[in-house]
Amino acid sequence: MLSSRNYILTTPVKNEADNINSLIDSVNAQDVQPSLWVIVDDNSTDESPKILKDAARKFPYIRVVSFPERKEWDIGIHYSEVCRYGFEQAIYIAEKENIDYDYIALLDADIILDKQYFSVLMNALEEDKNLGIVSGTLYSWNGKKYVKDPTREDLPWGAARIWRRKCFEDTAGYLSTYSPDVISNIKAVIRGCKTQIMDETKAYQTRPTSTARGAWLGNKKAGISAYYIHYSPYVAFLRGINRCTKRGIKEGLAFMIGYFTAWVNRYPRLDDEEIEEYNKKRFRETMRYWMNR
């Protein structure tokens, strides 16, 4: 059992009036509620601000903050900036009000959780001191039913994840960049922390992954992000084929168009030697594996 069950939570919100009430009900129904939940309203133009204001009155652990106005909503870098702002505000409030916490969590606005979601993840972190980041299994709505999103078991989902506080601090928190969750996972591994998806609990996403602005654009952005964090063309091609197989030809094609458009035009890449060397090493290991089969 856990010696402590204290966690702070951050959620970015942009015009999510259709999802917020379900989200709040889901968190309030957790058998272990957060010590602090900072919800960042990113200049919503629907009923989101009113719903959040009412929720903050009802639940004392909810604090609503507004993100400084920006011209464009971008599911890549802008999303990470909103999340980072939320984490900074949550940590500041926790320190100011002497709110104790051992874990830091991120939850997207279109998520519904199992009632024991965070307690299962915190139990896993307590039982294995080498774990740094964990999430449950993610199921997304495909228009007819919830289906399991495919991924490796050592790649926690960004939409509903939790960090050990020390791991979060050792990896410089949540970075403002493309693919912030992937980078967070890599930096955790580099620093000796394990990352894991726990099949014992589930998160349900009310729309398919990366479709806040449409499936085509979301997958294209994912391809650009893969280029940005130094995936090789060979790996990008294989990932595109995998998306074609698992998610559909259109989504896999969008991913490859995004990546190879960035590759041909030599878009800027992440200036981070750790990430670049890590992905080069993984590429070399993959090539050796296939050559030795």
C-alpha positions in Angstrom: 0.0 0.0 0.0 1.0 3.6 -0.5 2.7 5.5 2.2 1.3 8.7 0.6 -1.5 9.4 -1.9 -1.0 13.0 -2.6 -0.9 14.2 -6.2 -1.5 17.5 -8.0 -3.2 17.5 -11.4 -3.2 19.8 -14.5 -5.7 19.9 -17.4 -5.6 22.2 -20.5 -9.0 23.3 -21.8 -10.0 24.9 -25.1 -13.7 25.0 -26.0 -14.5 21.7 -24.3 -18.0 22.5 -23.0 -19.2 19.2 -24.3 -16.7 17.3 -22.3 -15.9 19.2 -19.1 -18.8 18.1 -17.0 -18.0 14.4 -17.7 -14.3 15.1 -16.9 -15.1 16.8 -13.6 -17.5 14.0 -12.6 -14.8 11.5 -13.5 -12.1 13.2 -11.3 -14.6 13.8 -8.5 -15.5 10.1 -8.5 -11.9 9.0 -8.1 -11.3 7.0 -4.9 -8.3 9.2 -4.4 -9.0 12.8 -5.5 -6.1 15.3 -6.2 -4.9 17.6 -3.5 -4.9 20.3 -6.1 -6.3 20.4 -9.7 -5.3 23.3 -11.8 -7.4 23.7 -15.0 -6.0 26.1 -17.6 -8.6 27.8 -19.7 -6.9 28.6 -23.0 -9.2 31.5 -24.1 -12.3 29.4 -24.7 -15.1 31.0 -26.6 -17.8 28.5 -25.6 -19.4 27.8 -22.2 -16.2 26.3 -20.8 -15.3 29.3 -18.6 -18.7 29.3 -16.9 -18.7 25.6 -16.3 -15.2 25.8 -14.8 -16.1 28.7 -12.6 -19.1 26.8 -11.2 -16.9 23.7 -10.7 -14.3 25.8 -8.8 -17.0 27.0 -6.4 -18.3 23.5 -5.8 -15.0 21.7 -5.4 -12.3 23.4 -3.3 -9.4 21.5 -4.9 -10.2 22.9 -8.3 -8.4 26.2 -9.3 -9.0 27.8 -12.7 -6.3 29.9 -14.4 -6.3 31.6 -17.7 -3.6 31.1 -20.3 -2.2 34.4 -21.8 -4.0 35.0 -25.1 -2.3 33.7 -28.2 -3.4 34.0 -31.8 -3.5 30.4 -32.8 -4.4 27.0 -31.2 -1.7 24.5 -32.1 -1.9 20.9 -31.0 1.9 20.7 -31.1 4.0 23.4 -29.4 1.1 25.5 -28.2 -0.5 22.6 -26.4 2.7 21.9 -24.5 3.0 25.6 -23.6 -0.5 25.5 -22.0 0.3 22.3 -20.1 3.6 23.7 -18.9 1.9 26.9 -17.7 -0.6 24.7 -15.8 2.2 22.7 -14.1 4.0 25.9 -13.2 0.8 27.3 -11.6 0.0 24.1 -9.8 3.5 23.9 -8.3 3.4 27.6 -7.3 0.0 27.2 -5.6 1.1 24.0 -3.9 4.2 25.7 -2.5 2.3 28.9 -1.5 -0.5 27.0 0.3 1.7 24.2 1.7 0.0 21.5 -0.3 2.0 18.3 0.0 2.3 16.1 -3.1 4.4 13.1 -4.2 3.1 12.8 -7.7 2.2 15.1 -10.6 -0.5 14.2 -13.1 -1.7 15.4 -16.5 -5.3 14.8 -17.8 -6.7 16.0 -21.1 -10.2 17.5 -21.1 -11.8 14.7 -23.3 -11.0 11.9 -20.9 -13.2 9.7 -18.6 -11.4 7.6 -16.0 -11.9 4.4 -14.2 -12.9 5.2 -10.6 -9.6 3.8 -9.3 -7.4 5.2 -12.1 -5.0 7.3 -10.1 -4.9 5.0 -7.1 -3.9 2.1 -9.3 -1.1 4.2 -10.9 0.2 5.5 -7.6 0.2 1.9 -6.2 2.4 0.9 -9.1 4.8 3.8 -8.5 5.0 2.9 -4.8 5.6 -0.8 -5.4 8.3 -0.2 -8.0 10.6 2.6 -7.0 12.3 2.6 -10.4 9.0 3.6 -12.2 9.0 7.3 -13.1 6.0 7.8 -15.4 2.9 5.6 -15.8 -0.5 5.7 -17.4 -3.4 3.3 -17.8 -4.5 1.8 -21.1 -6.2 4.3 -23.4 -9.4 3.6 -25.3 -10.7 6.1 -27.9 -14.1 6.6 -29.3 -14.2 5.7 -33.0 -17.7 6.9 -33.7 -19.3 3.6 -32.8 -17.4 2.2 -29.7 -14.3 2.6 -27.6 -11.3 0.8 -29.0 -7.9 0.3 -27.5 -5.3 2.6 -28.8 -2.2 0.6 -29.9 1.2 1.4 -28.5 4.2 -0.2 -26.7 3.7 -1.0 -23.1 6.6 1.2 -22.1 5.2 4.4 -23.7 2.7 5.9 -21.2 -0.1 8.0 -22.8 0.1 11.7 -22.4 -3.6 12.2 -22.2 -3.8 10.7 -18.7 -0.4 10.1 -17.1 1.3 10.6 -13.7 4.9 11.2 -12.8 6.8 10.5 -9.6 7.7 14.0 -8.4 11.4 13.4 -8.5 11.3 12.1 -12.0 9.3 15.2 -13.1 11.9 17.5 -11.5 14.9 15.5 -12.8 13.6 15.8 -16.4 13.0 19.6 -16.2 9.3 19.2 -15.9 7.0 19.5 -19.0 8.9 21.0 -21.9 7.4 23.5 -24.4 8.0 21.5 -27.6 6.6 19.1 -30.2 5.9 15.6 -28.8 6.3 16.7 -25.2 5.1 13.4 -23.8 7.5 11.4 -26.0 10.4 13.6 -24.9 9.3 13.3 -21.3 9.4 9.5 -21.7 12.9 9.5 -23.3 14.4 11.9 -20.7 13.0 9.7 -17.9 14.6 6.6 -19.4 17.9 8.4 -19.9 17.8 9.3 -16.2 17.2 5.7 -15.1 13.4 5.9 -14.6 11.1 3.2 -16.0 8.0 4.2 -18.0 5.0 1.9 -18.2 1.4 1.4 -19.2 -0.7 -0.4 -16.5 -3.3 -2.6 -18.0 -5.1 -2.8 -14.7 -6.9 0.5 -15.3 -8.3 2.4 -18.3 -8.8 5.9 -19.6 -11.5 6.6 -22.2 -10.9 9.3 -24.7 -14.2 10.7 -26.2 -12.5 11.3 -29.6 -9.7 9.5 -31.5 -6.2 10.4 -30.4 -4.7 13.5 -32.1 -8.0 14.7 -33.7 -8.7 17.9 -31.8 -8.5 19.6 -35.2 -9.3 16.6 -37.4 -7.7 13.3 -38.0 -5.8 14.3 -41.1 -4.2 17.4 -39.5 -3.5 15.5 -36.2 -1.6 12.7 -37.9 0.2 15.1 -40.2 1.3 17.1 -37.1 2.4 13.8 -35.5 4.7 13.2 -38.5 6.2 16.6 -38.3 6.7 16.0 -34.6 8.5 12.7 -35.3 10.9 14.6 -37.6 11.4 17.3 -35.0 12.6 14.9 -32.4 15.1 13.2 -34.8 13.3 10.0 -35.9 15.2 8.7 -38.9 13.3 8.4 -42.3 13.5 4.7 -42.0 11.8 4.6 -38.6 9.2 7.2 -39.8 8.3 5.1 -42.8 7.8 2.0 -40.6 5.7 4.0 -38.2 3.6 5.3 -41.1 3.0 1.8 -42.3 2.1 0.7 -38.8 -0.5 3.5 -38.7 -1.9 2.4 -42.0 -2.3 -1.1 -40.6 -3.6 -0.1 -37.2 -5.6 3.1 -37.8 -6.3 3.3 -41.5 -4.5 4.2 -44.7 -5.5 7.9 -44.5 -4.0 8.3 -41.1 -0.8 6.6 -41.9 -0.4 8.5 -45.1 -1.0 11.8 -43.3 1.8 10.9 -40.8 4.3 10.1 -43.6 3.3 13.3 -45.6 4.0 15.3 -42.4 7.3 13.7 -41.7 8.7 13.7 -45.2 7.5 17.3 -46.0 9.5 18.4 -43.0 12.5 16.2 -44.0 12.6 17.4 -47.6 12.3 21.0 -46.6 14.7 20.6 -43.7 12.5 22.1 -41.0 14.2 23.0 -37.7 14.8 20.2 -35.3 14.9 19.9 -31.6 18.2 21.3 -30.3 18.7 18.6 -27.6 21.8 16.3 -27.9 20.3 13.8 -25.4 17.2 13.2 -27.5 19.1 13.2 -30.8 21.6 10.6 -29.6 18.9 8.5 -27.9 17.0 8.2 -31.2 20.1 7.5 -33.2 21.0 4.7 -30.8 17.5 3.2 -31.0 17.8 3.3 -34.8 21.2 1.5 -34.7 19.7 -1.1 -32.4 16.7 -1.7 -34.6 19.0 -2.1 -37.7 21.2 -4.6 -35.9 18.1 -6.5 -34.8 16.8 -6.9 -38.4 20.2 -7.6 -39.9 20.8 -10.4 -37.4 17.5 -12.2 -37.9 
